[in-house]
Amino acid sequence: MQPKDAYLDRVLGEVEDLSSRVSELNRRFAKQKVSVKLEHYWELACLRTRFTEFKRRVEDLEGAEDRELDRFQEAVEVAWKELLDALETLFAALR
């Protein structure tokens, strides 16, 4: 795995990309009728939960010692994938 600082820099770049996608999602969501917003409430809640989990995993990684890096980086990768899946699910629902 990558050194912790390099890995965290890469994760930060990915989060910046994610931020622009979430902004687009917010624009799409704002244009929807209330009934559509209510219909997809749970997907949005799932996305928020996945982001919270991802953030917690990154914070765990920041505090990890070198001998634990592989395990924590793997946890970040899993949380990242779940976050992207939740985002894609909501995008697909709003198409």
DSSP file (Angstrom, degrees, kcal/mol; ACC not computed):
  #  RESIDUE AA STRUCTURE BP1 BP2  ACC     N-H-->O    O-->H-N    N-H-->O    O-->H-N    TCO  KAPPA ALPHA  PHI   PSI    X-CA   Y-CA   Z-CA
    1    1 A M              0   0    0      0, 0.0    69,-0.1     0, 0.0     3,-0.1   0.000 360.0 360.0 360.0 166.4    0.0    0.0    0.0
    2    2 A Q        -     0   0    0      1,-0.1    71,-0.1    67,-0.1     0, 0.0  -0.342 360.0 -88.1 -74.8 156.3    1.0    3.7   -0.3
    3    3 A P     >  -     0   0    0      0, 0.0     4,-2.6     0, 0.0     5,-0.2  -0.334  45.8-109.5 -58.6 151.3    2.6    5.7    2.4
    4    4 A K  H  > S+     0   0    0      1,-0.2     4,-2.9     2,-0.2     5,-0.2   0.894 114.8  48.4 -56.3 -47.9   -0.1    7.2    4.7
    5    5 A D  H  > S+     0   0    0      1,-0.2     4,-2.1     2,-0.2    -1,-0.2   0.909 113.9  46.6 -62.3 -42.4    0.4   10.9    3.6
    6    6 A A  H  > S+     0   0    0      2,-0.2     4,-2.1     1,-0.2    -1,-0.2   0.906 113.6  49.5 -65.5 -40.7    0.4   10.0   -0.1
    7    7 A Y  H  X S+     0   0    0     -4,-2.6     4,-2.5     1,-0.2    -2,-0.2   0.929 110.5  49.3 -64.2 -45.3   -2.7    7.9    0.3
    8    8 A L  H  X S+     0   0    0     -4,-2.9     4,-2.3     1,-0.2    -1,-0.2   0.868 109.1  53.4 -63.8 -35.9   -4.5   10.6    2.3
    9    9 A D  H  X S+     0   0    0     -4,-2.1     4,-1.9    -5,-0.2    -1,-0.2   0.913 109.9  47.9 -62.5 -42.4   -3.6   13.1   -0.5
   10   10 A R  H  X S+     0   0    0     -4,-2.1     4,-2.1     2,-0.2    -2,-0.2   0.914 111.0  50.6 -64.2 -42.7   -5.1   10.7   -3.1
   11   11 A V  H  X S+     0   0    0     -4,-2.5     4,-2.4     1,-0.2    -2,-0.2   0.899 107.5  54.1 -62.0 -40.9   -8.3   10.3   -0.9
   12   12 A L  H  X S+     0   0    0     -4,-2.3     4,-2.0     1,-0.2    -1,-0.2   0.906 107.9  50.0 -60.7 -41.8   -8.6   14.1   -0.6
   13   13 A G  H  X S+     0   0    0     -4,-1.9     4,-1.8     1,-0.2    -1,-0.2   0.896 110.3  50.0 -62.3 -40.8   -8.5   14.4   -4.4
   14   14 A E  H  X S+     0   0    0     -4,-2.1     4,-2.5     1,-0.2    -2,-0.2   0.883 108.9  52.2 -65.4 -38.2  -11.2   11.7   -4.8
   15   15 A V  H  X S+     0   0    0     -4,-2.4     4,-2.5     2,-0.2    -1,-0.2   0.878 106.3  53.8 -67.0 -36.8  -13.3   13.5   -2.2
   16   16 A E  H  X S+     0   0    0     -4,-2.0     4,-1.4     2,-0.2    -1,-0.2   0.909 110.3  47.2 -63.0 -41.0  -13.0   16.8   -4.2
   17   17 A D  H  X S+     0   0    0     -4,-1.8     4,-1.6     1,-0.2    -2,-0.2   0.914 111.4  51.2 -63.5 -42.6  -14.2   14.9   -7.3
   18   18 A L  H  X S+     0   0    0     -4,-2.5     4,-2.6     1,-0.2     5,-0.2   0.886 103.2  60.2 -61.1 -39.5  -17.1   13.4   -5.3
   19   19 A S  H  X S+     0   0    0     -4,-2.5     4,-2.1     1,-0.2    -1,-0.2   0.891 103.8  49.1 -57.9 -41.6  -18.0   16.9   -4.0
   20   20 A S  H  X S+     0   0    0     -4,-1.4     4,-1.9     2,-0.2    -1,-0.2   0.879 111.3  49.9 -67.6 -35.8  -18.7   18.1   -7.6
   21   21 A R  H  X S+     0   0    0     -4,-1.6     4,-2.3     2,-0.2    -2,-0.2   0.884 109.9  50.5 -68.3 -37.6  -20.8   15.0   -8.2
   22   22 A V  H  X S+     0   0    0     -4,-2.6     4,-2.7     2,-0.2    -2,-0.2   0.875 107.2  54.6 -67.7 -36.8  -22.8   15.6   -5.1
   23   23 A S  H  X S+     0   0    0     -4,-2.1     4,-2.1    -5,-0.2    -1,-0.2   0.920 109.1  47.8 -60.9 -43.0  -23.3   19.2   -6.1
   24   24 A E  H  X S+     0   0    0     -4,-1.9     4,-2.4     2,-0.2    -2,-0.2   0.912 110.8  51.4 -62.7 -42.4  -24.8   18.0   -9.4
   25   25 A L  H  X S+     0   0    0     -4,-2.3     4,-3.0     1,-0.2    -2,-0.2   0.915 108.4  51.6 -61.1 -43.1  -27.0   15.5   -7.5
   26   26 A N  H  X S+     0   0    0     -4,-2.7     4,-2.4     2,-0.2    -1,-0.2   0.893 108.8  50.9 -61.4 -40.1  -28.2   18.4   -5.3
   27   27 A R  H  X S+     0   0    0     -4,-2.1     4,-1.1     2,-0.2    -2,-0.2   0.931 113.4  45.0 -62.8 -44.8  -29.1   20.4   -8.4
   28   28 A R  H  < S+     0   0    0     -4,-2.4     4,-0.5     1,-0.2     3,-0.5   0.919 113.3  50.3 -63.7 -42.9  -31.0   17.5   -9.8
   29   29 A F  H >< S+     0   0    0     -4,-3.0     3,-1.3     1,-0.2    -1,-0.2   0.885 105.4  56.5 -64.2 -39.4  -32.7   16.8   -6.5
   30   30 A A  H 3< S+     0   0    0     -4,-2.4    -1,-0.2     1,-0.3    -2,-0.2   0.795 103.8  54.9 -63.5 -28.1  -33.8   20.4   -6.1
   31   31 A K  T 3< S+     0   0    0     -4,-1.1    -1,-0.3    -3,-0.5    -2,-0.2   0.585  91.2  98.9 -80.6 -10.9  -35.6   20.3   -9.5
   32   32 A Q  S <  S-     0   0    0     -3,-1.3     2,-0.1    -4,-0.5    -3,-0.0  -0.383  79.5-106.9 -80.4 155.1  -37.7   17.3   -8.5
   33   33 A K     >  -     0   0    0      1,-0.1     4,-2.2    -2,-0.1     3,-0.4  -0.346  34.3-107.3 -70.8 159.9  -41.2   17.4   -7.2
   34   34 A V  H  > S+     0   0    0      1,-0.2     4,-2.7     2,-0.2     5,-0.2   0.879 119.8  57.3 -58.1 -39.4  -41.8   16.7   -3.5
   35   35 A S  H  > S+     0   0    0      1,-0.2     4,-2.0     2,-0.2    -1,-0.2   0.882 107.6  47.5 -62.2 -37.5  -43.3   13.3   -4.3
   36   36 A V  H  > S+     0   0    0     -3,-0.4     4,-1.6     2,-0.2    -1,-0.2   0.904 110.6  52.0 -69.3 -41.3  -40.0   12.3   -6.1
   37   37 A K  H  < S+     0   0    0     -4,-2.2    -2,-0.2     1,-0.2    -1,-0.2   0.916 111.9  46.2 -60.4 -43.3  -38.0   13.6   -3.2
   38   38 A L  H >< S+     0   0    0     -4,-2.7     3,-1.2     1,-0.2     4,-0.3   0.879 108.1  56.9 -66.9 -37.1  -40.0   11.6   -0.7
   39   39 A E  H 3< S+     0   0    0     -4,-2.0     3,-0.3     1,-0.3    -1,-0.2   0.844 114.5  38.2 -61.8 -33.5  -39.8    8.5   -2.9
   40   40 A H  T 3X S+     0   0    0     -4,-1.6     4,-2.0     1,-0.2    -1,-0.3   0.153  80.8 112.4-106.9  18.5  -36.0    8.6   -2.8
   41   41 A Y  H <> S+     0   0    0     -3,-1.2     4,-2.4     1,-0.2    -1,-0.2   0.895  77.6  51.0 -56.2 -43.0  -35.6    9.7    0.8
   42   42 A W  H  > S+     0   0    0     -4,-0.3     4,-2.4    -3,-0.3    -1,-0.2   0.858 106.9  52.6 -70.3 -34.5  -34.1    6.4    1.8
   43   43 A E  H  > S+     0   0    0      2,-0.2     4,-2.2     1,-0.2    -1,-0.2   0.906 111.4  47.8 -64.3 -39.8  -31.5    6.5   -1.0
   44   44 A L  H  X S+     0   0    0     -4,-2.0     4,-2.2     2,-0.2    -2,-0.2   0.899 111.2  50.1 -66.9 -40.4  -30.5    9.9    0.2
   45   45 A A  H  X S+     0   0    0     -4,-2.4     4,-2.3     2,-0.2    -2,-0.2   0.896 109.9  51.5 -63.4 -39.3  -30.3    8.7    3.8
   46   46 A C  H  X S+     0   0    0     -4,-2.4     4,-2.7     2,-0.2    -2,-0.2   0.912 108.0  51.8 -63.0 -43.1  -28.2    5.8    2.7
   47   47 A L  H  X S+     0   0    0     -4,-2.2     4,-2.2     1,-0.2    -2,-0.2   0.918 110.6  48.1 -60.4 -44.2  -25.8    8.2    0.9
   48   48 A R  H  X S+     0   0    0     -4,-2.2     4,-2.3     2,-0.2    -1,-0.2   0.907 111.8  49.8 -63.2 -41.9  -25.4   10.3    4.0
   49   49 A T  H  X S+     0   0    0     -4,-2.3     4,-2.2     1,-0.2    -2,-0.2   0.914 110.4  50.0 -63.4 -43.0  -24.8    7.3    6.1
   50   50 A R  H  X S+     0   0    0     -4,-2.7     4,-2.5     1,-0.2    -1,-0.2   0.880 110.2  50.7 -63.8 -38.4  -22.1    6.0    3.7
   51   51 A F  H  X S+     0   0    0     -4,-2.2     4,-2.8     2,-0.2    -1,-0.2   0.919 109.3  50.5 -66.3 -41.8  -20.4    9.4    3.7
   52   52 A T  H  X S+     0   0    0     -4,-2.3     4,-2.2     1,-0.2    -2,-0.2   0.912 112.0  47.9 -60.8 -42.3  -20.4    9.4    7.5
   53   53 A E  H  X S+     0   0    0     -4,-2.2     4,-2.3     2,-0.2    -2,-0.2   0.914 111.6  49.8 -64.9 -43.3  -18.8    5.9    7.5
   54   54 A F  H  X S+     0   0    0     -4,-2.5     4,-2.3    25,-0.2    -2,-0.2   0.928 110.4  50.3 -60.7 -45.5  -16.2    6.9    4.9
   55   55 A K  H  X S+     0   0    0     -4,-2.8     4,-2.3     1,-0.2    -1,-0.2   0.905 110.0  50.5 -60.2 -42.5  -15.3   10.0    6.9
   56   56 A R  H  X S+     0   0    0     -4,-2.2     4,-2.3     1,-0.2    -1,-0.2   0.902 109.4  51.1 -63.0 -40.9  -14.9    7.9   10.1
   57   57 A R  H  X S+     0   0    0     -4,-2.3     4,-2.1     2,-0.2    -1,-0.2   0.887 109.7  49.7 -64.9 -39.1  -12.7    5.4    8.3
   58   58 A V  H  X S+     0   0    0     -4,-2.3     4,-2.3     2,-0.2    -1,-0.2   0.911 110.2  50.6 -66.0 -41.2  -10.5    8.2    7.0
   59   59 A E  H  X S+     0   0    0     -4,-2.3     4,-1.3     1,-0.2    -2,-0.2   0.896 109.2  51.5 -62.9 -39.3  -10.2    9.7   10.5
   60   60 A D  H  < S+     0   0    0     -4,-2.3     4,-0.4     1,-0.2     3,-0.2   0.911 109.6  50.5 -61.2 -42.1   -9.2    6.2   11.7
   61   61 A L  H >< S+     0   0    0     -4,-2.1     3,-1.3     1,-0.2    -2,-0.2   0.896 103.9  58.0 -63.6 -40.6   -6.5    6.0    9.0
   62   62 A E  H 3< S+     0   0    0     -4,-2.3    -1,-0.2     1,-0.3    -2,-0.2   0.858 112.2  41.1 -58.4 -35.2   -5.1    9.4   10.0
   63   63 A G  T 3< S+     0   0    0     -4,-1.3    -1,-0.3    -3,-0.2    -2,-0.2   0.431  92.9 116.1 -92.2   0.8   -4.5    8.2   13.5
   64   64 A A    <   -     0   0    0     -3,-1.3     2,-0.2    -4,-0.4    -3,-0.1  -0.361  62.9-125.9 -74.9 148.4   -3.2    4.8   12.5
   65   65 A E    >>  -     0   0    0      1,-0.1     3,-2.1    -2,-0.1     4,-0.5  -0.529  32.6-101.6 -85.7 161.1    0.3    3.6   13.2
   66   66 A D  G >4 S+     0   0    0      1,-0.3     3,-1.2     2,-0.2     4,-0.4   0.837 120.8  57.3 -53.8 -38.9    2.4    2.3   10.3
   67   67 A R  G 34 S+     0   0    0      1,-0.2    -1,-0.3     2,-0.1     4,-0.2   0.683 109.7  46.3 -69.2 -15.7    1.9   -1.3   11.2
   68   68 A E  G <> S+     0   0    0     -3,-2.1     4,-2.1     1,-0.1     3,-0.3   0.442  82.3 100.3-102.1  -2.4   -1.9   -0.8   10.9
   69   69 A L  H <X S+     0   0    0     -3,-1.2     4,-3.2    -4,-0.5     5,-0.3   0.881  77.4  53.5 -57.3 -46.1   -1.9    1.1    7.6
   70   70 A D  H  > S+     0   0    0     -4,-0.4     4,-2.1     1,-0.2    -1,-0.2   0.922 111.5  46.1 -56.4 -45.9   -2.8   -1.8    5.3
   71   71 A R  H  > S+     0   0    0     -3,-0.3     4,-1.7     1,-0.2    -1,-0.2   0.913 116.3  44.3 -64.4 -44.2   -5.9   -2.7    7.4
   72   72 A F  H  X S+     0   0    0     -4,-2.1     4,-2.1     2,-0.2    -2,-0.2   0.875 112.0  51.9 -71.7 -37.0   -7.1    0.9    7.6
   73   73 A Q  H  X S+     0   0    0     -4,-3.2     4,-2.3    -5,-0.2    -1,-0.2   0.898 109.1  51.5 -64.8 -38.9   -6.4    1.7    4.0
   74   74 A E  H  X S+     0   0    0     -4,-2.1     4,-2.2    -5,-0.3    -1,-0.2   0.900 108.6  50.9 -62.9 -40.4   -8.5   -1.4    3.0
   75   75 A A  H  X S+     0   0    0     -4,-1.7     4,-2.3     1,-0.2    -1,-0.2   0.879 109.4  50.8 -64.7 -38.2  -11.3   -0.2    5.3
   76   76 A V  H  X S+     0   0    0     -4,-2.1     4,-2.6     2,-0.2    -2,-0.2   0.916 109.0  51.5 -64.1 -42.6  -11.2    3.2    3.6
   77   77 A E  H  X S+     0   0    0     -4,-2.3     4,-2.3     2,-0.2    -2,-0.2   0.904 110.7  47.6 -62.0 -42.0  -11.4    1.5    0.1
   78   78 A V  H  X S+     0   0    0     -4,-2.2     4,-2.3     2,-0.2    -1,-0.2   0.934 113.5  47.3 -64.8 -46.0  -14.4   -0.5    1.1
   79   79 A A  H  X S+     0   0    0     -4,-2.3     4,-2.1     1,-0.2   -25,-0.2   0.877 111.0  52.9 -63.2 -37.1  -16.2    2.5    2.6
   80   80 A W  H  X S+     0   0    0     -4,-2.6     4,-2.6     2,-0.2    -1,-0.2   0.924 108.9  48.7 -63.9 -44.7  -15.3    4.5   -0.6
   81   81 A K  H  X S+     0   0    0     -4,-2.3     4,-2.5     1,-0.2    -2,-0.2   0.917 111.5  49.3 -62.4 -43.3  -16.8    1.8   -2.9
   82   82 A E  H  X S+     0   0    0     -4,-2.3     4,-2.1     2,-0.2    -1,-0.2   0.877 110.7  51.1 -64.0 -37.3  -20.0    1.7   -0.8
   83   83 A L  H  X S+     0   0    0     -4,-2.1     4,-2.2   -33,-0.2    -2,-0.2   0.928 111.1  47.0 -64.7 -46.2  -20.2    5.5   -0.9
   84   84 A L  H  X S+     0   0    0     -4,-2.6     4,-2.8     1,-0.2    -2,-0.2   0.893 110.6  52.8 -63.7 -39.4  -19.9    5.6   -4.7
   85   85 A D  H  X S+     0   0    0     -4,-2.5     4,-2.3     2,-0.2    -1,-0.2   0.916 109.7  48.5 -61.2 -43.0  -22.4    2.8   -5.1
   86   86 A A  H  X S+     0   0    0     -4,-2.1     4,-1.9     2,-0.2    -2,-0.2   0.893 112.2  49.3 -64.5 -39.7  -24.9    4.8   -3.0
   87   87 A L  H  X S+     0   0    0     -4,-2.2     4,-2.6     2,-0.2    -2,-0.2   0.927 111.5  48.2 -64.6 -45.5  -24.3    7.9   -5.1
   88   88 A E  H  X S+     0   0    0     -4,-2.8     4,-2.7     1,-0.2    -2,-0.2   0.873 108.6  55.2 -63.5 -37.3  -24.7    6.0   -8.3
   89   89 A T  H  X S+     0   0    0     -4,-2.3     4,-1.8    -5,-0.2    -1,-0.2   0.917 110.8  44.3 -61.2 -43.8  -27.9    4.4   -7.1
   90   90 A L  H  X S+     0   0    0     -4,-1.9     4,-1.4     2,-0.2    -2,-0.2   0.903 112.3  51.7 -70.7 -40.5  -29.4    7.9   -6.3
   91   91 A F  H  < S+     0   0    0     -4,-2.6     3,-0.5     1,-0.2     4,-0.4   0.936 110.4  49.7 -57.9 -46.0  -28.2    9.3   -9.6
   92   92 A A  H >< S+     0   0    0     -4,-2.7     3,-0.9     1,-0.2    -1,-0.2   0.872 108.1  53.5 -61.8 -37.5  -29.8    6.4  -11.5
   93   93 A A  H 3< S+     0   0    0     -4,-1.8    -1,-0.2     1,-0.2    -2,-0.2   0.795 108.7  49.8 -68.8 -27.1  -33.1    6.9   -9.6
   94   94 A L  T 3<        0   0    0     -4,-1.4    -1,-0.2    -3,-0.5    -2,-0.2   0.399 360.0 360.0 -94.2   3.1  -33.2   10.6  -10.6
   95   95 A R    <         0   0    0     -3,-0.9    -1,-0.2    -4,-0.4    -2,-0.1   0.478 360.0 360.0 -77.1 360.0  -32.6   10.0  -14.3
